[in-house]
């Protein structure tokens, strides 16, 4: 994926273009840049800023857009009206989603947008953006609404919508006890996404949020899914923040290797020829567990499903710890006896598929759901634990495939297991 980040340079790399590049790299995206201003700042103070000439900004954008395919654009610091006008002139006719983070002041109290440029930003950049991500203070300035209670978030979003904002995320509100929320507003639909407050001040969280949001939007996720993904990414970056200087901490986006490895495997799974025909009615989930997992909270899965869409398979949801119930429980049960098994994926059952697996040399075991005791059936989420336990009871080595042929109201199913997501993919590829 290619992201074009437009914004100011921060020599401390806490925010701005340097922060955008770091976050994009962690997400596995390539980040092109256009620098709008050169700031002098560190973890303690904001010293000053000088705008880059509008001519140079246009040349930077042209150099990228004339050569590379760009999937999504982020806009941060734009500083003055002349810069805004040049950015608008180059981007207004593009069919590329734009995420606008309308930064007005830095965490260290530097001016990032001149007061007389706010009306220009509202008139030109907000209407061409896919999503805008002001914090509460910025939303107050842009909308003219004082945000003192939760209903004020709705009023501010409605004003911004009338200006031309299509999707609005007002970040960092504190209208729920012991929680910090991001208010998402789209087409009169609204939702606050909450997380635990982190008391220490930090530099760079807004930039991290915008890049992660853009990354998810470019993957065709809806605005609510994208906001949840961006919040989690940003929260992780804040929790990993480093105190590098004498002042506030710098956010530190980190790559979750389990999520990254599973994400890469899911992309490859979606690209497998005719894979949509292997997706069951209940759809598919693909999971990857930590070593020595103790609960499904230690296992990453798709929070929705991998679904059949015509002849294609697409992921509807984000990768989350605890994102899967059924397949994650199956892997958890396998790990208890065979600790090296950390990944699994469910596909539809038929006898032909089982024969293909047998021909490939896979070790196959099964269980009969009709034999499940009523005590297990009546206990929520216990059927899969019972079934996997029955299937592997007499196995001396880990099976590659476990299946059942269904029961009344229960779809027959195959689960493919492996040590890693790539191991699971290899086993599935052998039967295609």
Kinemage of the C-alpha trace (Angstrom):
@kinemage 1
@onewidth
@group {chain A} dominant
@subgroup {mainchain}
@vectorlist {calphas} color= white
{ca unk a 1} P 0.000 0.000 0.000
{ca unk a 2} L 1.170 3.530 -0.811
{ca unk a 3} L 0.292 6.470 1.441
{ca unk a 4} L 1.034 10.101 0.559
{ca unk a 5} L 1.493 12.087 3.780
{ca unk a 6} L 1.285 15.880 3.461
{ca unk a 7} L 2.387 17.843 6.509
{ca unk a 8} L 5.098 19.581 8.461
{ca unk a 9} L 8.584 18.359 9.309
{ca unk a 10} L 9.293 17.698 12.999
{ca unk a 11} L 13.048 17.353 13.701
{ca unk a 12} L 12.337 15.434 16.917
{ca unk a 13} L 10.352 12.839 14.890
{ca unk a 14} L 7.677 12.943 17.577
{ca unk a 15} L 5.001 14.084 15.163
{ca unk a 16} L 4.646 15.380 11.614
{ca unk a 17} L 6.055 13.734 8.516
{ca unk a 18} L 8.748 11.790 10.377
{ca unk a 19} L 6.114 10.263 12.661
{ca unk a 20} L 3.921 9.448 9.654
{ca unk a 21} L 6.761 7.531 8.010
{ca unk a 22} L 7.441 5.504 11.164
{ca unk a 23} L 3.779 4.591 11.642
{ca unk a 24} L 3.315 3.635 7.980
{ca unk a 25} L 6.366 1.385 8.081
{ca unk a 26} L 5.048 -0.400 11.162
{ca unk a 27} L 1.765 -0.997 9.323
{ca unk a 28} L 3.636 -2.389 6.321
{ca unk a 29} L 2.830 0.551 4.040
{ca unk a 30} L 5.113 2.742 1.937
{ca unk a 31} L 4.921 6.439 2.819
{ca unk a 32} L 5.567 9.147 0.231
{ca unk a 33} L 5.718 12.697 1.578
{ca unk a 34} L 5.116 16.339 0.815
{ca unk a 35} L 6.540 18.771 3.364
{ca unk a 36} L 4.520 21.932 3.920
{ca unk a 37} L 6.567 23.593 6.662
{ca unk a 38} L 9.825 23.209 8.562
{ca unk a 39} L 9.332 23.340 12.311
{ca unk a 40} L 11.887 23.628 15.095
{ca unk a 41} L 10.615 21.747 18.126
{ca unk a 42} L 11.572 19.111 20.642
{ca unk a 43} L 9.946 17.255 23.530
{ca unk a 44} L 9.869 20.413 25.689
{ca unk a 45} L 9.007 23.330 23.459
{ca unk a 46} L 8.005 24.621 20.060
{ca unk a 47} L 10.581 27.120 18.792
{ca unk a 48} L 9.161 28.126 15.441
{ca unk a 49} L 7.990 27.229 11.933
{ca unk a 50} L 8.718 28.375 8.395
{ca unk a 51} L 6.403 27.510 5.508
{ca unk a 52} L 7.714 25.822 2.390
{ca unk a 53} L 6.888 27.790 -0.753
{ca unk a 54} L 3.589 26.938 -2.404
{ca unk a 55} L 5.489 26.301 -5.643
{ca unk a 56} L 7.722 23.722 -3.944
{ca unk a 57} L 4.724 22.014 -2.315
{ca unk a 58} L 3.026 21.674 -5.689
{ca unk a 59} L 6.225 20.296 -7.213
{ca unk a 60} L 6.541 17.732 -4.406
{ca unk a 61} L 2.962 16.527 -4.900
{ca unk a 62} L 3.377 16.395 -8.677
{ca unk a 63} L 6.579 14.371 -8.403
{ca unk a 64} L 4.753 11.669 -6.444
{ca unk a 65} L 1.349 11.648 -8.108
{ca unk a 66} L 2.788 11.619 -11.631
{ca unk a 67} L 4.891 8.521 -10.940
{ca unk a 68} L 3.438 6.323 -8.213
{ca unk a 69} L 0.018 4.802 -7.546
{ca unk a 70} L -1.283 6.295 -4.294
{ca unk a 71} L -3.970 4.484 -2.298
{ca unk a 72} L -4.746 7.123 0.312
{ca unk a 73} L -3.621 10.642 1.277
{ca unk a 74} L -3.235 12.187 4.730
{ca unk a 75} L -3.026 15.921 5.363
{ca unk a 76} L -1.689 17.325 8.626
{ca unk a 77} L -0.003 20.708 9.120
{ca unk a 78} L -0.840 23.129 6.286
{ca unk a 79} L 0.113 26.395 8.048
{ca unk a 80} L -1.374 29.105 5.807
{ca unk a 81} L -3.986 29.874 3.156
{ca unk a 82} L -1.578 29.910 0.229
{ca unk a 83} L -0.419 26.376 1.012
{ca unk a 84} L -4.015 25.210 1.439
{ca unk a 85} L -4.960 26.623 -1.961
{ca unk a 86} L -2.082 24.822 -3.702
{ca unk a 87} L -2.913 21.516 -2.023
{ca unk a 88} L -6.550 21.913 -2.979
{ca unk a 89} L -5.735 22.742 -6.602
{ca unk a 90} L -3.763 19.503 -6.982
{ca unk a 91} L -6.033 17.161 -5.047
{ca unk a 92} L -9.562 18.405 -5.774
{ca unk a 93} L -10.163 16.172 -8.811
{ca unk a 94} L -8.455 13.011 -7.542
{ca unk a 95} L -10.481 9.902 -6.720
{ca unk a 96} L -8.194 9.026 -3.790
{ca unk a 97} L -9.539 9.072 -0.200
{ca unk a 98} L -8.109 11.912 1.886
{ca unk a 99} L -7.804 11.884 5.685
{ca unk a 100} L -7.527 15.438 7.023
{ca unk a 101} L -6.097 15.897 10.518
{ca unk a 102} L -6.790 19.634 10.986
{ca unk a 103} L -3.963 20.376 13.387
{ca unk a 104} L -4.047 23.914 14.771
{ca unk a 105} L -1.653 23.761 17.728
{ca unk a 106} L 1.085 21.300 18.641
{ca unk a 107} L 1.228 19.490 21.980
{ca unk a 108} L 4.061 21.862 22.867
{ca unk a 109} L 1.789 24.858 22.042
{ca unk a 110} L 3.219 25.808 18.666
{ca unk a 111} L 0.955 27.381 16.032
{ca unk a 112} L 0.539 24.921 13.140
{ca unk a 113} L -2.291 26.729 11.348
{ca unk a 114} L -2.572 30.509 11.161
{ca unk a 115} L -5.853 31.891 12.452
{ca unk a 116} L -6.676 33.565 9.138
{ca unk a 117} L -6.245 30.224 7.313
{ca unk a 118} L -8.930 28.353 9.271
{ca unk a 119} L -11.739 29.599 7.031
{ca unk a 120} L -9.746 28.560 3.936
{ca unk a 121} L -9.218 25.073 5.343
{ca unk a 122} L -12.957 24.795 6.053
{ca unk a 123} L -13.899 26.047 2.598
{ca unk a 124} L -11.415 24.029 0.517
{ca unk a 125} L -9.971 20.987 2.287
{ca unk a 126} L -12.820 19.734 4.454
{ca unk a 127} L -15.229 19.209 1.517
{ca unk a 128} L -12.722 17.125 -0.507
{ca unk a 129} L -11.759 14.905 2.425
{ca unk a 130} L -13.053 11.399 3.023
{ca unk a 131} L -12.636 11.835 6.794
{ca unk a 132} L -11.590 14.615 9.156
{ca unk a 133} L -10.089 13.844 12.585
{ca unk a 134} L -10.133 16.941 14.828
{ca unk a 135} L -9.605 16.585 18.550
{ca unk a 136} L -12.178 18.201 20.839
{ca unk a 137} L -10.420 21.595 20.884
{ca unk a 138} L -10.022 21.613 17.096
{ca unk a 139} L -13.646 20.566 16.586
{ca unk a 140} L -14.738 23.524 18.745
{ca unk a 141} L -12.718 25.960 16.615
{ca unk a 142} L -13.894 24.511 13.313
{ca unk a 143} L -17.569 24.201 14.248
{ca unk a 144} L -18.004 27.142 16.616
{ca unk a 145} L -19.680 24.793 19.105
{ca unk a 146} L -18.449 24.619 22.698
{ca unk a 147} L -18.188 20.920 23.525
{ca unk a 148} L -19.119 20.542 27.183
{ca unk a 149} L -21.313 17.416 27.089
{ca unk a 150} L -21.834 14.421 24.831
{ca unk a 151} L -24.707 16.004 22.921
{ca unk a 152} L -22.357 18.821 21.909
{ca unk a 153} L -20.315 16.256 19.957
{ca unk a 154} L -23.387 15.592 17.822
{ca unk a 155} L -24.041 19.305 17.338
{ca unk a 156} L -20.417 19.962 16.343
{ca unk a 157} L -20.415 17.013 13.943
{ca unk a 158} L -23.637 18.222 12.348
{ca unk a 159} L -22.089 21.663 11.737
{ca unk a 160} L -18.953 20.083 10.242
{ca unk a 161} L -21.144 17.869 8.086
{ca unk a 162} L -22.910 20.931 6.681
{ca unk a 163} L -19.501 22.416 5.839
{ca unk a 164} L -18.887 19.340 3.696
{ca unk a 165} L -17.253 16.766 5.967
{ca unk a 166} L -18.344 13.266 4.926
{ca unk a 167} L -16.970 11.313 7.898
{ca unk a 168} L -16.100 12.997 11.176
{ca unk a 169} L -14.098 11.573 14.074
{ca unk a 170} L -13.753 13.870 17.090
{ca unk a 171} L -10.959 12.361 19.143
{ca unk a 172} L -10.203 12.446 22.840
{ca unk a 173} L -13.526 13.259 24.526
{ca unk a 174} L -14.051 12.342 28.197
{ca unk a 175} L -17.816 12.081 28.591
{ca unk a 176} L -17.811 8.520 29.962
{ca unk a 177} L -16.443 7.787 33.417
{ca unk a 178} L -12.881 6.429 33.439
{ca unk a 179} L -12.831 6.245 29.643
{ca unk a 180} L -11.537 8.288 26.739
{ca unk a 181} L -13.589 8.219 23.564
{ca unk a 182} L -13.439 8.961 19.869
{ca unk a 183} L -16.801 10.117 18.496
{ca unk a 184} L -17.535 8.837 14.982
{ca unk a 185} L -20.249 10.516 12.874
{ca unk a 186} L -21.296 9.398 9.418
{ca unk a 187} L -24.547 10.052 7.545
{ca unk a 188} L -26.388 10.778 10.826
{ca unk a 189} L -25.055 7.527 12.329
{ca unk a 190} L -22.902 7.915 15.404
{ca unk a 191} L -20.804 5.851 17.783
{ca unk a 192} L -18.235 6.558 20.477
{ca unk a 193} L -15.314 4.147 20.593
{ca unk a 194} L -13.856 3.979 24.086
{ca unk a 195} L -10.553 3.030 25.624
{ca unk a 196} L -8.855 3.360 28.975
{ca unk a 197} L -7.290 6.770 29.633
{ca unk a 198} L -3.499 6.852 29.740
{ca unk a 199} L -2.467 9.579 32.205
{ca unk a 200} L 0.907 10.582 30.769
{ca unk a 201} L 1.083 13.291 28.104
{ca unk a 202} L 2.547 12.310 24.754
{ca unk a 203} L 3.602 13.716 21.399
{ca unk a 204} L 2.484 12.097 18.135
{ca unk a 205} L -0.780 10.307 18.910
{ca unk a 206} L -2.823 12.385 16.439
{ca unk a 207} L -0.422 11.587 13.611
{ca unk a 208} L -0.448 7.882 14.520
{ca unk a 209} L -4.253 7.879 14.518
{ca unk a 210} L -4.521 9.565 11.108
{ca unk a 211} L -2.050 7.210 9.430
{ca unk a 212} L -3.661 4.086 10.911
{ca unk a 213} L -7.108 5.361 9.934
{ca unk a 214} L -5.935 6.046 6.376
{ca unk a 215} L -4.365 2.593 6.182
{ca unk a 216} L -7.663 0.951 7.160
{ca unk a 217} L -9.751 3.139 4.843
{ca unk a 218} L -7.476 2.202 1.936
{ca unk a 219} L -8.269 -1.443 2.745
{ca unk a 220} L -11.959 -0.629 2.079
{ca unk a 221} L -13.009 -0.911 5.728
{ca unk a 222} L -15.986 1.189 6.800
{ca unk a 223} L -15.456 4.256 8.936
{ca unk a 224} L -16.442 2.570 12.213
{ca unk a 225} L -14.118 -0.408 11.656
{ca unk a 226} L -11.351 1.967 10.605
{ca unk a 227} L -11.810 4.141 13.689
{ca unk a 228} L -11.606 1.104 15.983
{ca unk a 229} L -8.442 -0.062 14.235
{ca unk a 230} L -6.857 3.402 14.461
{ca unk a 231} L -7.744 3.750 18.147
{ca unk a 232} L -6.155 0.423 19.016
{ca unk a 233} L -3.029 1.213 16.989
{ca unk a 234} L -2.718 4.617 18.646
{ca unk a 235} L -3.359 3.227 22.116
{ca unk a 236} L -0.569 0.690 21.606
{ca unk a 237} L 1.766 3.466 20.413
{ca unk a 238} L 0.982 5.551 23.507
{ca unk a 239} L 1.540 2.606 25.845
{ca unk a 240} L 4.948 2.109 24.206
{ca unk a 241} L 5.826 5.826 24.329
{ca unk a 242} L 9.455 6.654 25.061
{ca unk a 243} L 10.925 9.508 27.065
{ca unk a 244} L 13.774 10.469 24.757
{ca unk a 245} L 14.281 14.054 25.848
{ca unk a 246} L 13.697 16.305 28.819
{ca unk a 247} L 10.027 16.884 28.064
{ca unk a 248} L 7.001 14.756 27.199
{ca unk a 249} L 7.130 11.211 25.860
{ca unk a 250} L 7.109 10.394 22.140
{ca unk a 251} L 4.626 7.803 20.911
{ca unk a 252} L 6.295 4.660 19.645
{ca unk a 253} L 4.273 2.652 17.094
{ca unk a 254} L 5.246 -0.986 17.300
{ca unk a 255} L 4.604 -3.837 14.975
{ca unk a 256} L 2.634 -6.661 16.531
{ca unk a 257} L 4.376 -9.596 14.890
{ca unk a 258} L 1.446 -11.943 15.464
{ca unk a 259} L -1.022 -9.548 13.828
{ca unk a 260} L 1.442 -8.767 11.036
{ca unk a 261} L 2.116 -12.409 10.203
{ca unk a 262} L -1.569 -13.291 10.280
{ca unk a 263} L -2.456 -10.229 8.199
{ca unk a 264} L 0.028 -11.202 5.500
{ca unk a 265} L -1.363 -14.745 5.442
{ca unk a 266} L -4.950 -13.501 5.136
{ca unk a 267} L -4.005 -11.395 2.108
{ca unk a 268} L -2.453 -14.485 0.519
{ca unk a 269} L -5.515 -16.566 1.439
{ca unk a 270} L -7.827 -14.061 -0.254
{ca unk a 271} L -5.693 -14.299 -3.417
{ca unk a 272} L -5.859 -18.112 -3.653
{ca unk a 273} L -7.631 -19.223 -6.823
{ca unk a 274} L -11.250 -20.300 -6.265
{ca unk a 275} L -10.873 -19.940 -2.487
{ca unk a 276} L -14.341 -18.383 -2.195
{ca unk a 277} L -15.871 -21.800 -2.955
{ca unk a 278} L -14.254 -23.142 0.236
{ca unk a 279} L -15.873 -20.567 2.528
{ca unk a 280} L -18.778 -22.057 4.547
{ca unk a 281} L -22.191 -20.527 5.161
{ca unk a 282} L -21.046 -19.296 8.571
{ca unk a 283} L -18.013 -17.724 6.820
{ca unk a 284} L -14.333 -18.177 7.702
{ca unk a 285} L -11.996 -17.030 10.443
{ca unk a 286} L -8.215 -17.320 10.510
{ca unk a 287} L -6.363 -17.122 13.830
{ca unk a 288} L -2.832 -17.026 15.227
{ca unk a 289} L -2.075 -17.564 18.913
{ca unk a 290} L 0.665 -16.469 21.241
{ca unk a 291} L 2.857 -19.228 22.558
{ca unk a 292} L 1.309 -20.889 25.620
{ca unk a 293} L -2.029 -19.120 25.190
{ca unk a 294} L -4.240 -19.191 28.256
{ca unk a 295} L -7.460 -17.838 26.736
{ca unk a 296} L -8.892 -16.659 23.418
{ca unk a 297} L -7.726 -13.204 24.511
{ca unk a 298} L -4.220 -14.421 23.638
{ca unk a 299} L -5.283 -15.332 20.100
{ca unk a 300} L -5.585 -12.898 17.175
{ca unk a 301} L -8.521 -13.401 14.824
{ca unk a 302} L -10.747 -11.399 12.490
{ca unk a 303} L -13.278 -9.436 14.546
{ca unk a 304} L -15.808 -10.080 11.792
{ca unk a 305} L -15.196 -12.813 9.241
{ca unk a 306} L -13.501 -13.585 5.940
{ca unk a 307} L -16.567 -13.636 3.716
{ca unk a 308} L -17.490 -14.842 0.267
{ca unk a 309} L -18.192 -11.971 -2.142
{ca unk a 310} L -19.044 -13.440 -5.545
{ca unk a 311} L -15.919 -15.234 -6.699
{ca unk a 312} L -13.719 -13.399 -4.215
{ca unk a 313} L -12.971 -13.633 -0.515
{ca unk a 314} L -12.730 -10.408 1.470
{ca unk a 315} L -12.032 -9.666 5.125
{ca unk a 316} L -14.913 -7.939 6.915
{ca unk a 317} L -13.398 -6.825 10.209
{ca unk a 318} L -10.078 -6.026 11.811
{ca unk a 319} L -7.464 -8.234 13.454
{ca unk a 320} L -8.005 -8.264 17.203
{ca unk a 321} L -6.965 -10.332 20.184
{ca unk a 322} L -10.144 -12.214 21.090
{ca unk a 323} L -11.535 -11.455 17.628
{ca unk a 324} L -12.523 -15.094 17.064
{ca unk a 325} L -14.541 -17.371 19.306
{ca unk a 326} L -14.979 -20.664 17.434
{ca unk a 327} L -11.639 -21.158 15.641
{ca unk a 328} L -9.667 -19.569 18.484
{ca unk a 329} L -11.211 -22.015 20.946
{ca unk a 330} L -10.246 -24.899 18.654
{ca unk a 331} L -6.612 -23.710 18.537
{ca unk a 332} L -6.597 -23.190 22.293
{ca unk a 333} L -7.698 -26.803 22.822
{ca unk a 334} L -5.062 -28.058 20.374
{ca unk a 335} L -2.322 -26.078 22.143
{ca unk a 336} L -3.054 -27.824 25.433
{ca unk a 337} L -1.887 -31.136 23.999
{ca unk a 338} L 0.248 -29.956 21.075
{ca unk a 339} L 1.878 -26.621 22.088
{ca unk a 340} L 3.432 -26.022 18.669
{ca unk a 341} L -0.024 -25.669 17.045
{ca unk a 342} L -0.743 -21.934 17.042
{ca unk a 343} L -2.844 -21.269 13.944
{ca unk a 344} L -6.103 -22.461 12.441
{ca unk a 345} L -8.667 -21.674 9.780
{ca unk a 346} L -12.137 -23.100 9.102
{ca unk a 347} L -13.439 -24.059 5.648
{ca unk a 348} L -16.575 -25.785 4.415
{ca unk a 349} L -16.945 -29.536 4.620
{ca unk a 350} L -17.593 -32.041 1.896
{ca unk a 351} L -16.249 -35.521 1.257
{ca unk a 352} L -14.355 -34.397 -1.837
{ca unk a 353} L -12.343 -31.871 0.159
{ca unk a 354} L -11.515 -34.503 2.775
{ca unk a 355} L -10.307 -36.845 0.008
{ca unk a 356} L -8.078 -34.093 -1.380
{ca unk a 357} L -6.520 -33.563 2.035
{ca unk a 358} L -5.965 -37.312 2.424
{ca unk a 359} L -4.313 -37.442 -0.983
{ca unk a 360} L -2.006 -34.572 0.039
{ca unk a 361} L -0.760 -36.639 2.983
{ca unk a 362} L -2.500 -34.650 5.693
{ca unk a 363} L -3.222 -36.296 9.030
{ca unk a 364} L -7.010 -36.220 9.453
{ca unk a 365} L -9.204 -36.902 12.479
{ca unk a 366} L -12.881 -36.240 13.128
{ca unk a 367} L -15.558 -36.245 15.784
{ca unk a 368} L -19.296 -36.812 15.785
{ca unk a 369} L -21.331 -33.848 17.012
{ca unk a 370} L -24.358 -36.111 17.380
{ca unk a 371} L -22.514 -37.829 20.263
{ca unk a 372} L -22.044 -34.624 22.207
{ca unk a 373} L -23.592 -34.866 25.688
{ca unk a 374} L -26.417 -32.500 26.540
{ca unk a 375} L -24.349 -30.977 29.338
{ca unk a 376} L -21.877 -29.718 26.736
{ca unk a 377} L -24.527 -28.627 24.243
{ca unk a 378} L -26.314 -26.548 26.863
{ca unk a 379} L -23.164 -24.738 27.968
{ca unk a 380} L -22.308 -21.717 25.845
{ca unk a 381} L -19.175 -22.029 23.659
{ca unk a 382} L -18.337 -25.491 24.991
{ca unk a 383} L -19.208 -27.587 21.909
{ca unk a 384} L -15.991 -26.834 20.049
{ca unk a 385} L -13.867 -27.564 23.148
{ca unk a 386} L -15.643 -30.888 23.602
{ca unk a 387} L -15.295 -31.759 19.910
{ca unk a 388} L -11.598 -30.979 19.568
{ca unk a 389} L -10.912 -32.795 22.829
{ca unk a 390} L -12.700 -35.892 21.498
{ca unk a 391} L -10.877 -35.735 18.163
{ca unk a 392} L -7.360 -35.582 19.607
{ca unk a 393} L -7.887 -37.810 22.654
{ca unk a 394} L -6.035 -40.741 21.085
{ca unk a 395} L -3.706 -38.759 18.784
{ca unk a 396} L 0.010 -39.124 19.474
{ca unk a 397} L 0.837 -36.267 17.089
{ca unk a 398} L -1.000 -33.114 16.051
{ca unk a 399} L -3.538 -33.615 13.236
{ca unk a 400} L -3.530 -31.261 10.269
{ca unk a 401} L -7.288 -31.461 9.794
{ca unk a 402} L -10.192 -31.963 12.178
{ca unk a 403} L -13.722 -32.158 10.819
{ca unk a 404} L -17.271 -33.006 11.812
{ca unk a 405} L -20.294 -33.737 9.632
{ca unk a 406} L -22.710 -31.508 11.524
{ca unk a 407} L -25.769 -31.979 13.657
{ca unk a 408} L -29.293 -30.599 13.744
{ca unk a 409} L -28.935 -26.888 12.967
{ca unk a 410} L -25.135 -27.160 12.949
{ca unk a 411} L -23.177 -26.771 9.722
{ca unk a 412} L -20.516 -29.444 9.030
{ca unk a 413} L -17.025 -27.970 9.185
{ca unk a 414} L -13.317 -28.515 8.568
{ca unk a 415} L -10.610 -26.760 10.584
{ca unk a 416} L -7.075 -26.720 9.209
{ca unk a 417} L -4.359 -26.391 11.862
{ca unk a 418} L -0.699 -25.443 11.657
{ca unk a 419} L 2.249 -24.108 13.594
{ca unk a 420} L 1.956 -20.731 11.840
{ca unk a 421} L -0.477 -19.065 9.403
{ca unk a 422} L 1.958 -19.843 6.562
{ca unk a 423} L 1.899 -23.505 7.584
{ca unk a 424} L -1.916 -23.472 7.372
{ca unk a 425} L -1.752 -21.828 3.933
{ca unk a 426} L 0.626 -24.511 2.642
{ca unk a 427} L -1.794 -27.229 3.681
{ca unk a 428} L -4.734 -25.520 1.981
{ca unk a 429} L -2.716 -24.737 -1.159
{ca unk a 430} L -2.031 -28.458 -1.651
{ca unk a 431} L -5.706 -29.179 -2.295
{ca unk a 432} L -6.437 -26.297 -4.697
